[in-house]
Amino acid sequence: MSDHKALILDEVRKYHLEREDGHGFVPGVTEIWPSGAVLDEADRVALVEAALDMRIAAGSSSRRFESRFARRMGRRKAHLTNSGSSANLLAMTALTSPQLEDRRLRPGDEVITVAAGFPTTVNPILQNGLIPVFVDVDLGTYNATADRVAAAIGPRTRAIMIAHALGNPFEVAEIAQLAEDHDLFLIEDNCDAVGSTYDGRLTGTFGDLTTVSFYPAHHLTMGEGGCVLTANLALARIVESLRDWGRDCWCEPGESNKCLKRFDYQMGTLPAGYDHKYIFSHVGYNLKTTDLQAALGLTQLEKLDEFVEARRRNWRRLSEGLADVPWLLLPRATPRSDPSWFGFVLTVDPQAPFSRAELVAFLEDRRIGTRRLFAGNLTRHPAYIDQPHRVVGSLTNSDIVTEQTFWVGVYPGLTDEMLDYMIASVREFVEARG
C-alpha cells in the first residue's frame, strides 16, 4: 500500500470516529427506524479503498464475496446481482431455460406462493408468463404451512416460491419434501432471513435456488445488491448467463479464452468458430453489481454472526416486554426454527377498543417507525386484480394482515434504551384505551 493511500485511509478512520461521536438517544426526538444499515469504520474504509483502486465494475471483490458467501451459506455457487428483486427474477427465469429440457417451466405453468408478502416474490412468476397460485398464511408466524401448499398442488404445478416471512422460516423441510415428491422446483426467498435455521439447518439450503437481498434494511448490506445461490451447477450456469446479457461464455470481465476453445464453438446457425464471447444462449439481462458494493459486502459478512445475535436479542426484549399486553397478537417462531428476525410483527385484535391505525399513529408521533407487513394480501392490489392467478382455500388471514398487522424494528442499530421506550410507548397507548 502506498504512503498516500495509507494516509487517506487513516483520515477516513478519523472521519468515521468524528461522525459517530455525540449521537445519544433522546426519547420522542431521535428517530427509531424499523430497519437500517449498521456500518462501522471497516465498512467506510473498504468503500473508500475500492474507490481509490478504481474498482468500478464487477471484479476481484465480487468474486471473493461470491465465494465466501457461498461457503457461508452451504451452497456451491453464489451469483451477485443488483438487488434481491433481480435475484428473484433471475431465479424464476432460470427455471424457464431451454437447457432444462423437459423440466423447464413454460407459459401457463403454475407456481405456488403466498398471498401476504412482498410483490417481487410474485412478480417474476407473472413476468415469465406463469400462473401464481396463492395460499394463505398462519397468523403469528405469517407463513404458509406445508398442508396448505400440498392442497394447492395441481396438474400444472411446476414450482414453489415462498419467502421466509420477516426472518421466520416457513416449514421448509416439509415443503422441500413435497417438492421432491411431486418433481417440483423450490425457490427460497431468503431476503429477510439470512442466518435463520430450521431443524438446525440454515434457511436457503433446502431449495433448488435461494435468493438474498443486500438492501440497507436487510441483514447484510451493499447499499443495493442481491444474490442467487444454488448447489446445482447447471442452474448456477443458467443464472450466470441470464445475469450477464444471456451470453454463453463464462469468462469474467477482462478475461478471454478461459475455456481454451474460444473460437471452436458452433451453436445455433452461427458459422463455425464464432467468438464464444459473443454467443448468446438465453434472452438475458445485465444485472451485475460493482466491486464497490462487494467490498462493503465483504466487511459486512464478517459481522453476520454479531448481527444475527443482536436481532434475536432485540426481538426477545420486545417479546418479553409486551407479553402481557392485551389485544395484541405477538409473533411466534415456527416450530423447530431459530429465526434471524427481520422485524417484530404485531397484529391488533379486530375486537380491540382501538384500531391498528390509531396505534401506528401514536407510535409514529413518538418517532417510532412502523411498517406494514409489506403488501398484505397482494390479490387486492390494483396491479394484481386482473392478473391471471389461482387461489386455493380462503385468504382470511391475509386479509387480517392487510387490515390489522404492522411491525417495528429489531435491527442491530437499536439500543436497549430505544427498545424499552418502544415497549413503554405501546403499553401506555393500550393501557390508556383499555
C-alpha positions in Angstrom: 0.0 0.0 0.0 1.4 3.4 -0.9 2.0 6.0 1.7 -0.6 8.3 0.1 -3.2 5.6 0.2 -2.4 4.7 3.8 -2.7 8.3 4.8 -6.1 8.7 3.1 -7.5 5.6 4.8 -6.2 6.7 8.1 -8.0 10.0 7.6 -11.2 8.0 6.7 -10.9 6.2 10.1 -10.6 9.5 11.9 -13.6 10.9 10.0 -15.7 7.9 10.9 -15.0 8.4 14.6 -15.9 12.1 14.3 -19.2 11.2 12.6 -20.0 8.7 15.3 -19.4 10.9 18.3 -22.2 12.5 20.3 -25.3 10.8 18.9 -27.2 9.9 22.1 -30.8 8.8 22.2 -33.4 11.4 23.0 -36.9 9.8 23.5 -39.5 11.3 21.2 -36.8 13.2 19.3 -34.4 10.6 17.9 -35.9 8.6 15.1 -36.2 4.9 15.9 -36.1 3.3 12.4 -37.7 -0.1 11.8 -34.7 -1.1 9.8 -31.4 0.2 8.6 -27.7 -0.5 7.8 -25.2 -0.8 10.6 -21.9 0.5 9.3 -18.6 0.7 11.1 -15.1 2.0 10.4 -14.1 -1.1 8.4 -17.1 -0.6 6.1 -16.3 3.0 5.4 -12.6 2.2 4.8 -13.5 -0.7 2.5 -15.6 1.6 0.3 -13.0 4.3 0.0 -10.2 1.8 -0.7 -12.2 0.3 -3.5 -12.8 3.7 -4.9 -9.1 4.6 -4.7 -8.3 1.4 -6.6 -10.9 2.4 -9.2 -12.7 -1.0 -8.9 -15.8 0.4 -10.5 -17.1 -2.7 -12.2 -17.5 -6.3 -11.1 -14.1 -7.8 -10.4 -12.0 -9.4 -7.7 -14.0 -8.2 -4.7 -17.2 -9.5 -6.3 -15.7 -12.9 -7.0 -14.3 -13.1 -3.4 -17.6 -12.2 -1.9 -19.4 -14.8 -4.0 -17.0 -17.5 -3.0 -17.1 -16.6 0.7 -20.9 -16.2 0.8 -21.5 -19.5 -0.9 -19.3 -21.2 1.6 -21.0 -19.4 4.5 -24.5 -20.4 3.2 -23.5 -24.0 2.4 -24.1 -23.7 -1.4 -21.7 -24.5 -4.3 -22.3 -21.2 -6.2 -23.4 -17.7 -5.4 -24.0 -15.1 -8.1 -24.2 -11.4 -7.1 -26.8 -9.2 -8.7 -28.0 -5.7 -8.3 -31.0 -6.3 -5.9 -32.9 -9.0 -4.2 -35.8 -8.4 -6.6 -33.4 -9.1 -9.5 -32.3 -12.2 -7.7 -35.9 -13.4 -7.6 -36.3 -12.6 -11.3 -33.1 -14.5 -12.2 -34.1 -17.5 -10.1 -37.5 -17.8 -11.6 -36.4 -17.1 -15.1 -33.7 -19.8 -14.8 -36.4 -22.4 -14.4 -37.7 -21.5 -17.9 -34.4 -22.1 -19.6 -34.5 -24.5 -22.6 -31.3 -26.1 -21.1 -33.6 -27.7 -18.5 -35.3 -29.6 -21.4 -38.5 -31.4 -20.1 -38.2 -29.8 -16.7 -38.4 -26.3 -17.9 -41.3 -24.1 -16.9 -43.5 -23.0 -19.8 -46.1 -20.2 -20.0 -49.3 -21.3 -18.2 -47.5 -23.5 -15.7 -48.3 -22.8 -12.1 -46.1 -21.7 -9.2 -47.4 -21.9 -5.6 -46.7 -18.8 -3.5 -48.1 -16.8 -0.6 -50.7 -14.1 -0.9 -49.4 -11.9 2.0 -45.9 -10.7 1.3 -43.7 -8.6 -0.9 -44.6 -8.2 -4.6 -41.2 -9.1 -6.1 -41.6 -12.7 -4.8 -44.6 -12.9 -7.1 -43.8 -10.6 -9.9 -41.2 -12.9 -11.6 -43.9 -15.6 -11.8 -46.1 -13.3 -13.8 -43.2 -11.8 -15.8 -42.4 -15.2 -17.1 -45.9 -15.9 -18.2 -46.5 -18.3 -15.3 -49.6 -18.5 -13.0 -49.2 -17.8 -9.3 -51.3 -20.0 -7.1 -51.9 -18.2 -3.8 -52.3 -19.8 -0.4 -53.0 -18.2 3.0 -50.7 -17.8 5.9 -51.0 -18.5 9.6 -51.3 -15.5 12.0 -48.4 -15.3 14.4 -45.8 -16.9 12.1 -47.1 -15.2 8.9 -46.0 -18.2 6.9 -47.8 -20.8 4.7 -47.9 -24.3 6.0 -46.9 -27.5 4.3 -50.6 -28.6 4.4 -51.7 -25.5 2.5 -49.0 -25.9 -0.1 -49.9 -29.6 -0.5 -53.5 -28.7 -1.1 -52.5 -26.3 -3.8 -50.6 -28.7 -6.0 -52.4 -29.3 -9.3 -51.7 -30.9 -12.6 -49.9 -27.8 -14.0 -47.9 -27.1 -10.8 -44.2 -26.9 -11.6 -42.6 -24.9 -8.8 -43.0 -23.4 -5.3 -41.6 -19.9 -4.5 -42.1 -18.7 -0.9 -40.4 -16.2 1.3 -39.4 -16.8 4.9 -41.7 -14.1 6.5 -39.7 -11.4 8.2 -36.9 -13.9 9.1 -39.3 -16.5 10.4 -38.7 -19.8 8.5 -41.7 -21.5 6.8 -41.9 -25.3 7.2 -39.2 -25.6 4.6 -38.1 -29.2 5.3 -41.6 -30.4 4.8 -42.2 -28.2 1.7 -38.9 -29.3 0.2 -40.0 -32.9 0.6 -43.3 -32.0 -1.1 -41.3 -30.5 -4.0 -39.2 -33.6 -4.3 -42.2 -36.0 -4.1 -44.0 -34.1 -6.9 -40.9 -33.3 -9.0 -41.3 -29.5 -8.4 -38.6 -26.8 -8.1 -38.4 -24.9 -4.9 -37.1 -21.4 -4.7 -36.5 -20.0 -1.2 -36.8 -16.2 -1.0 -34.3 -15.8 1.9 -34.1 -12.0 1.5 -35.4 -11.4 5.0 -33.9 -14.4 6.7 -30.1 -14.7 6.4 -28.9 -16.6 9.4 -32.2 -18.3 10.2 -32.3 -22.0 10.8 -34.9 -24.8 10.5 -34.2 -28.1 12.2 -30.7 -26.7 12.8 -30.0 -26.1 9.1 -29.7 -22.7 7.5 -32.6 -21.5 5.5 -31.6 -21.1 1.9 -30.1 -24.6 1.9 -33.3 -26.6 1.2 -34.4 -25.2 -2.2 -33.0 -25.6 -5.7 -32.4 -21.9 -5.7 -32.2 -19.3 -3.0 -32.3 -15.5 -3.2 -30.9 -12.9 -0.8 -31.1 -9.1 -0.7 -28.4 -6.6 0.4 -30.6 -3.5 0.5 -29.8 -1.4 3.7 -32.8 -2.8 5.5 -31.6 -6.3 5.4 -29.2 -8.4 7.5 -26.2 -7.5 5.4 -25.9 -4.5 3.1 -24.1 -3.5 0.0 -26.2 -0.3 -0.4 -28.0 -2.1 -3.2 -27.5 -5.7 -4.2 -28.7 -9.2 -4.1 -27.6 -12.8 -4.7 -28.8 -16.1 -6.2 -27.3 -19.2 -4.5 -27.6 -22.9 -5.5 -25.9 -26.3 -5.1 -26.9 -27.2 -8.7 -24.1 -26.3 -11.1 -26.3 -26.5 -14.1 -28.8 -24.0 -12.6 -25.8 -21.8 -11.5 -24.6 -21.6 -15.1 -28.1 -20.6 -16.3 -28.4 -17.9 -13.6 -24.9 -16.5 -14.6 -25.9 -16.4 -18.3 -29.2 -14.7 -17.6 -27.5 -12.1 -15.3 -24.7 -11.4 -17.9 -26.7 -10.5 -21.0 -27.6 -14.1 -21.8 -24.2 -14.9 -23.1 -23.0 -18.5 -23.3 -19.4 -17.6 -22.4 -18.4 -17.7 -18.7 -15.2 -15.6 -18.8 -15.0 -12.9 -16.2 -14.8 -9.2 -17.4 -11.3 -8.7 -18.7 -10.8 -12.5 -19.3 -10.7 -14.3 -22.6 -10.5 -17.9 -23.6 -10.9 -19.4 -20.2 -12.4 -22.5 -21.8 -9.4 -22.7 -24.1 -11.6 -23.1 -27.1 -13.0 -19.6 -27.7 -13.0 -20.0 -31.5 -14.0 -23.7 -31.6 -17.8 -23.4 -31.0 -20.7 -23.9 -33.4 -24.1 -23.0 -31.9 -27.4 -22.2 -33.4 -27.0 -21.4 -37.1 -23.9 -19.3 -36.4 -20.8 -20.0 -38.5 -18.3 -22.4 -37.0 -15.7 -20.7 -34.9 -17.8 -17.7 -34.0 -16.3 -15.9 -31.0 -17.8 -17.6 -27.9 -17.6 -14.3 -26.0 -20.5 -13.1 -28.3 -22.6 -16.2 -28.4 -25.9 -15.8 -26.6 -27.8 -18.9 -25.3 -30.5 -17.0 -23.3 -32.6 -13.9 -23.6 -30.9 -12.3 -20.7 -30.3 -9.1 -18.7 -27.5 -7.0 -17.4 -28.0 -7.3 -13.6 -24.4 -7.3 -12.2 -23.1 -5.4 -9.2 -19.8 -3.5 -8.8 -16.7 -4.1 -6.7 -17.6 -1.0 -4.6 -20.7 -2.9 -3.4 -18.8 -6.2 -3.0 -16.1 -4.5 -0.9 -18.7 -3.4 1.5 -20.3 -6.8 1.4 -17.1 -8.5 2.5 -16.7 -6.4 5.6 -20.4 -6.8 6.4 -20.1 -10.6 6.1 -17.5 -10.7 8.8 -20.2 -9.3 11.2 -23.0 -11.6 10.3 -23.0 -13.7 13.5 -23.0 -10.5 15.5 -25.9 -9.0 13.5 -28.0 -12.2 13.8 -27.5 -12.4 17.6 -28.4 -8.7 18.0 -31.6 -9.3 16.1 -32.5 -12.2 18.2 -31.7 -10.4 21.4 -33.7 -7.3 20.4 -36.7 -9.5 19.4 -36.6 -11.3 22.8 -36.6 -8.0 24.6 -39.7 -6.8 22.8 -41.4 -10.1 23.2 -40.8 -10.2 27.0 -41.8 -6.6 27.4 -45.1 -6.9 25.6 -46.0 -10.4 26.6 -48.9 -9.4 28.8 -50.3 -6.6 26.8 -53.9 -7.3 25.8 -55.4 -7.0 22.3 -52.1 -7.6 20.5 -51.1 -10.9 18.9 -47.3 -11.2 19.2 -45.2 -13.0 16.7 -44.1 -16.6 17.3 -41.3 -18.6 15.8 -42.3 -21.5 13.5 -41.8 -24.8 15.5 -38.2 -26.2 15.1 -36.9 -22.9 13.9 -34.5 -20.3 15.2 -35.3 -17.1 13.2 -32.8 -14.4 12.4 -35.6 -11.9 12.8 -36.2 -9.0 10.3 -38.9 -7.3 12.4 -41.3 -7.7 15.3 -44.8 -8.2 14.0 -47.9 -7.0 15.8 -51.5 -7.8 14.9 -54.2 -5.8 16.6 -57.3 -7.9 17.6 -60.3 -6.8 15.5 -62.3 -6.5 18.7 -59.8 -4.2 20.4 -61.0 -0.8 21.7 -58.5 0.8 19.3 -57.5 0.4 15.7 -54.2 -0.5 14.1 -54.1 2.9 12.5 -54.5 4.7 15.9 -51.7 2.7 17.5 -49.4 3.2 14.5 -50.2 7.0 14.5 -49.3 7.1 18.2 -46.0 5.3 17.7 -45.1 7.4 14.7 -45.8 10.6 16.6 -43.3 9.4 19.2 -40.7 8.9 16.4 -41.1 5.1 16.5 -41.0 3.9 12.9 -43.5 1.3 11.7 -44.1 -0.7 8.5 -46.9 -2.8 7.2 -46.3 -6.5 6.5 -45.4 -5.3 3.1 -48.3 -5.5 0.6 -50.7 -7.6 2.8 -53.0 -9.5 0.5 -51.5 -9.0 -2.9 -54.6 -10.1 -4.7 -56.4 -6.9 -3.5 -53.9 -4.5 -5.1 -54.7 -2.8 -8.4 -51.6 -4.3 -10.1 -52.8 -7.9 -9.5 -56.6 -7.8 -9.6 -56.7 -8.6 -13.4 -53.6 -10.8 -13.5 -54.1 -14.5 -14.1 -53.9 -16.4 -10.8 -55.5 -19.1 -8.8 -56.4 -19.1 -5.1 -56.6 -22.3 -3.0 -58.7 -22.0 0.2 -59.7 -18.7 1.7 -57.3 -15.8 2.2 -58.9 -14.8 5.5 -55.6 -14.4 7.4 -54.0 -12.5 4.6 -57.0 -10.1 4.8 -56.5 -9.7 8.6 -52.8 -9.0 7.9 -53.9 -6.3 5.4 -56.2 -4.7 7.9 -54.6 -5.3 11.3 -50.9 -6.0 11.1 -47.7 -3.9 11.2 -44.2 -4.4 12.5 -41.5 -2.5 14.3 -37.7 -2.9 14.2 -35.3 -5.3 15.8 -32.2 -4.4 13.7 -28.8 -4.2 15.4 -28.7 -0.4 15.3 -31.4 -0.3 18.1 -30.2 0.1 21.7 -31.8 -1.3 24.8 -32.9 2.3 25.7 -34.7 2.5 22.4 -36.4 -0.9 22.8 -37.5 -0.1 26.3 -39.0 3.2 25.0 -40.9 1.3 22.3 -42.2 -1.2 24.9 -43.3 1.7 27.2 -45.0 3.5 24.4 -47.1 0.5 23.3 -48.0 -0.2 26.9 -49.0 3.4 27.6 -51.2 3.5 24.5 -53.0 0.2 25.2 -53.5 1.0 28.9 -55.0 4.4 28.2 -57.6 2.7 26.0 -58.0 -0.5 28.0 
